[in-house]
Amino acid sequence: MAGFQTKTFIKHDDYMTPKSAWEAIDEYLPKDKVIWESFYGDGRSGKYLTELGCNVIHKDIDFFQNDCGDIIVSNPPFTIKKEVFTRLKQLNKPFIIICPSSMINTQYIRNLFSDSVHPIQIIIPRKRIQFVKLKEGKVPENYKSQCNFDCFYYCWKMNLQRDIIWLK
């Protein structure tokens, strides 16, 4: 690809979930279960889920060392998504996780879930989720969210009515 310099690309994982991302799937969020929002970020995601009527555990603790709640609903750092999904499968709990749509084509997702009694289900947003970038704990000056890739809500053991749901 002409002009694309991978050596200058810096991985950055501090992208927070906007309230609109959780509002879009409100009808699929279980209100009768304890949700663990397992990646703390700036703390707002757990607040947004609570505002939607969910019972939420949202603490600044290590996802890989803890096990909370009945279901996991989160937006993990994308640079460690393979490790996150491996841990999710080990925990054996229902989940709704926001991750890039391209992940559905990866071998590690295929290997983790293809032989499962419970297939991966996906909820496809109507438009791109516009995450909020933080740098040193703050939104950078003059920052305008322009996410250039699509994300799905990856669901497991959620018993959705269909394996693919297109949001309106």
Salt bridges, closest charged atoms under 4 A:
ASP26 OD1 - LYS31 NZ 2.67
GLU37 OE1 - HIS58 NE2 3.90
ASP42 OD2 - ARG44 NH1 3.77
GLU51 OE1 - LYS19 NZ 2.63
GLU51 OE2 - LYS47 NZ 3.47
ASP67 OD1 - LYS93 NZ 2.32
ASP150 OD1 - ARG128 NE 3.01
